[in-house]
Amino acid sequence: MMDMEKAAQLRQYVTALRALQQSVERTLQQGVYEGAGAMAVKSYEGLHGRIAELMQDDFYVANVLALDTSSTSDERSALSRVDFATTQLLLYLEGRLREAIPVPPRPPHPPEPADFRTLGRDISDQILNLTRTTLKRAISGVEVDIQLGHDYGDRNLAGEDFSERDLSGYNFGDAVLTGANLSNANLSGANLSDALVDDANLTGANLSGANLNDASFSGANLEGASLRGANMKDARFDNAILSGALMDGANLHDANFENARMDRVVLNGANLRDAKLKHADLTDASLVHADLRDANLEHTTLTGANLTGAALRDTRMPDGQTYERGMDLTRYTAAEKPKREDTHDEA
């Protein structure tokens, strides 16, 4: 168990990491990269070094989350790497901090008053009857909101309003959330596996680290949502709006994004193997080091998309051709001036 002094120091670093994350995201969205990449790398390495020193025995923090900038060739790539690393570090530290919060001891039951024990049965009955009457009057005509805890699994919540609610870690597995309002809700780490979320409003929602395995978001609006590190395997997002969504590091293996609006989406380092993206709009999307092997991109709009370092082996390209090593991608990504995209074909 982490001691409270270390937990207090980590909370300070978490605050600094969030500030860095917001700054990097804003820079990526505005497209002003000059000089920002090097500054972001320096900031992350400084924070990571202090955190690694504080958690010397944690191999994951000290080694896995160390930033590798050896292959970074431009400012945008550097920012994307910092963005991804910061997200992973934040998710990990927040999880460790939740484990460090001690469970408060249950307060002792107050002693039963001796004078009440000595009352006769008739007086006791009068007191109890008076209490019941008082309670009935107190709640008469008042709508009581019963808190059911964090478990909404397998419930019909169609059309419910959860906007701006903190639902982090909640269970919505197999729930029906069709048409629900989840705008700006915090669903980080929540379970929505097999949930039906069609036509729901999730604009600006935080679903980082959430489990969306086999869920359906057909026609849903997730504009500006954060799905960093989320598990979206086999999920459906056909006809959904994901403009400006952040999905770096997410698992989208075999997910369906046909006819989806995904302009300006960030998918750096995401797993898109076997994903279905026919007729999707990926204008100005960032797919740096994304895994698109065996994905279907037929009739997909890739104008302005950044495919630097993306894995494209056996990918079906927008014109129906299967990607081959050395293929010129500017025919798909170029708007006015052709831009060379470096790709690799790792197995």
Secondary structure, 3 states (H helix, E strand, C coil): CCCHHHHHHHHHHHHHHHHHHHHHHHHHHHCCCCCHHHHHHHHHHHHHHHHHHHCCCCHHHHHHCCCCCCCCCCHHHHHHHHHHHHHHHHHHHHHHHHHHCCCCCCCCCCCCCHHHHCCCHHHHHHHHHHHHHHHHHHHCCCCCCCCCCCECCCCECCCCECCCCECCCCECCCCECCCCECCCCECCCCECCCCECCCCECCCCECCCCECCCCECCCCECCCCECCCCECCCCECCCCECCCCECCCCECCCCECCCCECCCCECCCCECCCCECCCCECCCCECCCCECCCCECCCCECCCCECCCCECCCCECCCCCECCCCCCCHHHHCCCCCCCCCCECCC
